[in-house]
Amino acid sequence: MRSPAPRALLATASVAVALAAADTYVVVLALTDMMRGVGIGVDALQRATPIVSGFLLGYVAVLPLVGRLADLVDRQRVLLGCLAVFVVGSAVTALAVELPVLVAGRVVQGVGGGGLVPATLALVADLWPAGRRGLPLGVVGAVQELGSVLGPVLGALVLVVADWRAIFWIGAGAGVVLAGLVVVTSGGEVPRPRTATLVLAVLAALASWLALAAPDALTTSVSLGLPFVPIGGADSRLATPIGIVALVLTAAAVASVLRGSWGLLRRADLPGALLLGGALGCVVLTFAAADPAREVVGPLGYALLPLALLLAVAHLVHHRRTAEPLVPRGLVGPLMLRALAASLLAGVALVAVVVDVPLLARLVAGADETEAALVLVRFLLAVPVGAVAGGWAVRHLGDGPVAAGGLGLAAGALAAMSTWGPGSLEQWSATVVLAAAGLGVGLALAPVNDAALAASSEESHGAASALVVVARMVGMVVGLALLTAVGLHRYYAAVGALPDPTDTGALRDAAVVQVSTVFRGAAVAAAVGALVSLTLGRGRTGRREGLPAAASEA
C-alpha cells in the first residue's frame, strides 16, 4: 500500500516516535506520585525501579521483531499496530493501583513505543534514495530527542493541574489521534481484523476497564458488587471474578491476533525473535535495574547474565539453521558492523551525560532533582540541533566525516567535563561544553543511520534500522554499567585512603572522582567511535557491500 501523502505520513510517524521518547522520561518527576498511587512509600524507591526498567525492557526486546515485520508488510500497518499497543499500555498504566499492573502497563507501552522507531526509519529509506536520506534521518532523530526533552517538562505541567494518571491518559489520547492521522495519510485504508478478534478485543477492553477502574457505583452496590469482591481474601483487583474474566478475555484476544498473524510471524522468524529478544531483555534487566550510584549489576543480574548468554548462543544456532532468519543473512557485513559499533559507542557517550551531569550538579552545587534536570537541559536541547545539522551535512560531506566530527566533538567535551569540580557548573563555559557535547552526539545520529541503510537492501531496511537502535540502547545500558564499575572502584579507593571517613567534604570529593571517571571513560568511547566512524565512507553511492549496483538499486 503506497501512501498518497508520504511526507505527511513520515511527519506523523516522527511525532509518534517523539511521543514514545517523551514517555520514556515522563516518569522522572512523576515517579514518587506513581509510587504512592500503587501503595509504595517514597522510602522504598528501589521497589519502583521496574517502573522505569519495564518500559526499557519492552522497548528494546521487541525491536528486532518489529524491524523484521516492517520489511514484510506495509510500514503503515506496523505503525498502526505499534500505536495500538502503546495506547493499550498507556491505559493500563493510567488505571493501575497495584505495582505489578503498573509495571505490566509500562512494559506494553515500551513494546509499542520501541516498534515505532525502525518502521519510521525504514520509511525514510522508502521515500528518499541513498545519498539524500541524511536530512530526513536527521529530522527524525531530532524529533525523537526533542521528545526526550519535552517529556519531563510536559509531565511537570500536567502535574500542576492534575494527577499522574492524566499524563498517561493524555498519551493514550495522543496515540489514538496519531493512529487516525496514519490512516488519513495512508489513503484511508485500515487493516481489518477478523470479526472474532474484534469482538474479543472489545470485550477484553470493557472487562479490563471494569476490573482496574472498579467504579464505586458498582463496587458498593449490594446487587452488582459481587464480581468485584476479591477471591480468597486476595488484595488485587485482578483476583476478583471480573478480573479473572478480563484476564481470560485478554488472553483469548491475544491468541486470536496471533492465530490470524501466524503465517506472518513465521516468516518473520518468531522463534529467533523470542531468543534474541529474551537475550536483550536479560541484559536490560541486569544493568537497568541497578542503582548507578551504588552498584553495577541489578539484584537478579548474576542469574540473568548467564541466561542471556545461553539465549544468544541459541539464537546464533537457530540463525544458521533456519531458512528465513530474523536478521537476514548477509545484512551484518563489514559496513553494517562498523555502523553498529559507532551507534553503540555514541550510546555510551549519551548516557554518561544524561545520568552523571545531574549527579554532579547535586554533588557540587547542592541542586535538587529539578535544578539538576535544568542543568542537563543545556545538553538535551543541543542534541536535536546537532541531529538536523548532521543530516544536512551528510549530503555534502558523507557519513564518515560527519559522524567522526560529531563524536570527536563529544569526546573533547566529555574530556573537559572530566575536569569539573565545585563551582564548575556556575561558569559560562559549562554551558558551552554541555552544548558542544549535545551537538556532537546529535551530529552522529543521522550519518550512522544512513550508513546502516546503505549497507542493507530494500528488503531489509527495517531490520537494519532496528539493529542500529538496539546497538545504541545496549551501549547506553551496558556502557553506563561498565563505566560505573570503574568509577565505583576509584571512589572506594579514594574513601579507603581518607584519614577521616566521616569527613563529608572529602566524601563528596571522592564521589566527584567517580563522576569524573565516568566522563573520562565516555570520552574514550566517543573518541573510539569517531575513529570507527571515519571508516563509514565519504559518500553514499546506493550500493550495498557485496552486491552489484543493479541489485542495490532494485
N, C-alpha and C positions, 0 to 999 in steps of 0.2 A: 504494500500500500504506500503510494507516494503522497506526500503532503502537498496540498496546493499552496501552502504558505510556509515553506521550510524554515525560513529565518525566524518567523513568528513562533514556530514550534520549538526551535532551538532556544529562543529567548524564554519561553515558558519553562522548558526543561532546566535552563540555567537558574531561574528563580526557584524551582523546586529543589535543586541542589543546594542553593543558599538556605532554603528553609530547613533542610536536613542538617546543614552545617550549624545553623543557629541553634537547632535543638540539641546539638552535641554539648554546647556550652551554656544553654539556657538555665541549667540547674545550678550554676555557680553561685548565684545569690539566693536561689530559692531552696537550696538543699536542706537547710535547717527547718524551714516551714514544711517541706515534704516529709522530713523525718517525724515531726510532730503529727502530721496528718495520718501517718500509719502507726502511731503509737511508740515511736522510738525517741528517747530523750537525747538532748544535744550532747550529753556526756558519753554517749555510745556511738561516736562518729564512725568508728571502724565498721559498725554494722551497716552503715549507709554506703559503703564502698560499692556494693553491687549495683546501686542506682546509677552510678557513673560507668562502671566497667561493663554492666549489662548492655548498655547501648553500644559501646565499643565492640563487644563480642558479636552482637548481631550484625553490626556494620561491616566488620572485617570478614567474618566467616562466610558470608553469603556472596561476597564479591566475585570469586571465580565462577560460581554457577550462573549468576546473573550476567556476567560478561559473556559467557558462552551462549546463554539464551538470546542475548542481544544480537548474536551473529546468526541465529537460526530463525528468528521471527522478526517482524517489524519492530523497530525501536519504539514506536508508539505504544504497542501492546505491552512492552516491558515497562515503559514509563507509567502506564495506567495501572499495571499490576503492582508496581512498587508504591505508587501513591495510595492505592487501596490498602496495602499492608500498613503503610505509615499512618493512615487515618485510623485504622483499627487499633494500632498500638497506642496512638495518642489518646483515643477514647478510653481504652483500658487503663492507661496511666492516670487520666483525669478522674476516673471513678474509683481508683484503688483506695482502700482503707487498711490494707494489710501489706506488709513488706513483700511477700512472695508475688502477690498480684502486681504490685508496683514495678518490681524488677522484671516480671514477665512482660509487662507493657513496654518497658524501656527496651528490652531485647527485640520485641516485634517492631518497635519504632526504628531501631538500628537496622534491622533486616530491610525494611522499606527504604530508609534513607540511604543506606550504602549502595543498594542496587541502582539508584538514580545516576550515580557518577559514571560508571562505564557506559551506560546507554547514552548519556549526554555527550561524552567524549567521542563515542562512535558516530553520533550524529554529525559532529564536526567533520569527520573523515568522509561522511556521505556527501556533504554539501560543498566542501572545498577540496580541490586537488592538492596533491603533495606539492609543497613549496609555497602554498598560500594559506596554510592552516594556522600559522603562528598567531596572528591577531585574534581570530575567534577562540582559539585554545586559551590565549591569554585572558580574554574577556570571561570565559567560563571559570578559569582559575581565580580571577579577580572577584567575581560574584560569589564564588564559594568562600573565599577568605573574608569577604565583606560580611557574609552571613555569620561567620565565626565572631566577628567584631560586634555585630548588632545583636547577637543572641543574648548576652548578659544585659545589654542596655535595654532591649525590649522587655526582657523578663523583669527588670527593675521597675520599668514604667507600669507594667501590668500589676505588679505587687503594690504599687501606690494606691490603686483603685479597686483591686480585687485580691482573691487569694491565689495560691499557686496553681490550683486546678484550672483556673481560667487560662493560664499560659498554654496548657495542652489542649483545651477546647478550641482556643484560637488556632493552634497548629492544625487540629483536625479540620476546622472550617477552611483554613487556607489550603489544605490538601485537597479538599473537595472542589474548591474553586479552580485550583490548578488542573485537576483532572478534567474538569469541564473545558478549560482552555486547551488542553491537549486534544480533546475530541474535536473542538471547533477548528483548531489549526491543522488537524489531520484530515479535514474534509467531512467531519460529522459521522464517520464510520466508527462504530463501537463494537468490540468483540462481544458476542452474545453468549453468555454461559448457558448450559443446559438448564431446563426448567427445574429439574430436581435439585440441582446445585443452588439455583437462585432461591428456591423455597427454603432449603435447609439453611442458607446463609441468613435470610431474613428472620427465620425462627430463632436461630442461634444468637443473632444480634439482639432480638427482643428479650429472650430469656437471660442473656448475659447482662443486659441493662437492668432488668428487674432484680437479678441476684446481687449485682455490685452496687447499684444505687439504693436498693432496699427502701422504697418510698414509705414515709411514715404513715400515709393513708392506708397502705396495705399491711405493713408490719404490725400496726397497733389495732388492726381490725380483728374482732373475735372470729368472724366468719371467713376472712380472706388471709389471715396472718399465718395459718399453719404451714404453708410452703416455705416460710422464711425462718422457721424455728430450727436451730442447729441440731443435727443428729448426734446423739450420744454425748451431748454437752460440749461438743467441739466449738472452738472460738474462731470460726471462719464463716464468712458469708457464702463461700462455695461449698461448705459442708452442711448445706441445707437441701431440702428437696428441689427447690427451684435452682439452686446452684449446681446440683448434680445433673439436672435436666440440661442446664446451659452447657456444662462440660461435654455431655453426650452429644448434644446437637452440634457443638463446635467441632468435635472430633469427626462427626458424620459429614459436616460441610467440608472440612479439610480433606477427608478421604474422597469425597465426591470430586473436588477440584483435582486432586492427584490422579484419580481414575481418568478424568477427562483429558489430563495433560500427560498421561503416562508415556505415550509414544514420543512426545517432545522431550520429556525428561530423560528417556533412554538415549535419545540422540545426543543430548547434552552431557551424557555420562554422569548420571546421578550418583552411582557408587563412588566414582572418582571425586565428585564434589563433596560427598559426605566425608571421605577420608581426608581430603585437603582442608576442607572447612573445619573438620574436627581438630586437625593439627594446628591450624591457625588459631582456633578458639582456645586450645590449651595454652598456647604461647601468650595470648592476650590475657587470659585469666591468671597466668603465672606472674606476669610482670605488672599488669594494670591494677591488680588488686593489692599491690604492695604500697606502703606509705613511703614515698621517695625521700622523706626526711630521716627515716629510721632503718629501712630495710630494702633489699634488692628483690627478693622473691616473696610472693604472697603466701598466705597460710597454707595453701594446697600445692604450692609450686613444685615441691620436690616429688610429688606424685604425678603432677600434670606434665612435667617436662619429659620424663621417660615415655609417657603415653603419647605426647606429641611426636617424639622421635619414632615410635612404633608406627603411628598413623602415617607419618611422612614416608617411611620406608614402604609401607603397604601401598601407598599411593603410587610411588615410583614403580613398584612391581606391576600394579594394575595398569598404569600408563603404558608400560611396554607390551602388555598382553591384549589390551582391548583394541577393537578395530577403530573406534572413534573416541579418542580420549578427550577429557575435559580441556586440557591445554593442547591445541592442535600440534601434531608433530611438525617440526621444522620452525615453529614460531619462536622458540627461545634460541636464536642464533647469536653470533658474536655481538652484533649491534644491539639486539634486544637486551642481552646480558649487561652491556655497558650502560644502557639507559636505565635498567632496573637498579644497578649499583649506584648511579647518580641520584636516582629518586630516593633510595634508602638513605644515603648519606645526607641528602637535603632534609629528610625527615629528622635525622639526628640533630642537625643544626636548629631546625624549627622548634623541636620540643624542648631543647635546652633553654632557649629564651623564654618560651611560654611558661615553663614551670619555675625556673630559677630566678628570673628577674623579679617576680612578685616576692619570692622568698628573700632575695637580697634586700628589697625595699622594706620588708618587715624587720630584717635584722639590723640594718644600718640607719634606717630613717624612722623606725618605730611606727610604720604605717599599718593601718588596719587593712582588712581584706579589700574594701572598696578603694582605698587610696593606692594600695599595691596594684590593683587591677588598672587604675588610671595610669600608672607608670607604664604598664605593659601596652596600653593603647598606642603609645608613640611608635612601637614596633608593629602592632597589628594593622594600623592604618596604612603603613608603608608597604605591606605585603601586596595588597591588591593593586596599588600603583605600580609596583615592580612587575606584577604579572602582566598588566596591559603593556607596559613598556617592553618587557621581554618578548611578548607576542609580536609587537610591531617590529622589533629589531631582528627577529628570526628571519623575516623575509629578505632583509638586506644583508645580514651577516652570516646566517646559517645557525644551526642548532648548537654546535660545539662552542664557538666563541661566546655566544650569549650566555649559555649555561655556565661555562667556565668563568666568565667575568662575574656573573652573579654570585656564584658560590665562593669565588675568590674575595669579592667584596664582603660577603658574610663572614668569611674566615678572618679577615682583618678586623671587622667589627667585634667579633667574638674574642679575638686576642686582646683587643683593647678593654673589653668588658672583664676579662680575667684579672685586670689590674685594679678594678674598682674596690673601694672600701668605704669607710664612713665619710659622708659628705660628697661622694662622687655623683649621686643621683640628683643633687641640687644644682649641679653645674650645667650650663647650657650645652656643653659638649656631650653630656649624656644623651640628650635628645638627638643630636646629630648621629651618635654611634648607634642608638636604637633604630633610628630611621634607616641608616645605612644597612644594618642587619636585615631589616624587613624588606628593603628594596632588593638586597642580594638574593634572599630566599625567593622572593617573588619573581625575579628575573629568570630563575632556573625552572619555573613550573612549566611554561609553555614549550620551551625547546626540548625538555625531557619527554613530555607527552608527544611532541611532534616526531621525535626520533623513534619512539616506540611504534607509532602509527606507520611511519615509513618502513619500519622493519617487519611489518606484517602485511599479509594480503588483505584484500577487501573482505574476504570471508572470515577474518579473524580479528577485525578491529576492536570488537567488543572485548574479546579475551585479552588482547594486548593492553587495552585501557585498564582493565581490571587488575592486571599484573602490576602495572605502574603504581596504581593506588595502593595495592597490597604492600608493595615494596616500601612505599613511603610510610604507611602505617606501622609496619614491622620495624622500620628504622626508628620511628618515634617511641614505640613501646620498649623494644629491646635496647635501643641506644640509650634511652634515659636510665634504664636499669643498670647497664654496664658502667656508664659514667658515674652514676650514683654510688656504685660499689667502690670505684676508685676514690671518689670524694669522701665517702664514709671512712675508708681506710686512712686517709690523710687526717680526717677530723679526729678519729680516735687516737692516732699517733700524736696529734697536737695536744689533745686533752691529757694523754698519759704523761706528757712532758711538763705539764703545768705544776709549779710549786704549790699552788693553792687551787685545788679542784673546785672550790666554791666561788671563785672569782668570776662574777657574771660577765664582766667586761672581757676577760680572757676567753671565757667560753663562747662569747659572741664572736670574737676574732677567730676562734677555731672553726665556728660554723661558716664564717666568711671564706675561710680557706677551702672548705668543702665546695661551696658555690663556685669559687674561682677555679677549682679543679674541673668542675663540670664544664664551665665556659672554655677552659683551655682544651679539654678533650673534644668539645664540639667544634672548636676552631680547627683542630687537626682533621676531624671528619669532613668539614666543609672544604678544607684545602685539598684533601684526597679526592673529594667529589669534583672539585674544579679540574684536577688533573685527568680524572676519568672522563669528564665532560668534553675535554679537548679532543677525545677520540670519536666523538659523535659526528664529526664532519662539519664542513662549512656550508653545505647546501643540500637540499633535498631534491633528488632527481626523479623521485617517484618510483625508484627501483628497490625492490626488496632484496636483501642479501641472498645470493644463491639462486635467484630467479632471473630469467631474461626479462628485458624491458616489456615485451609483449604480454608476458604473464602478469607482471605487476600492474599493468595498465588496464587489464581486462576488467 
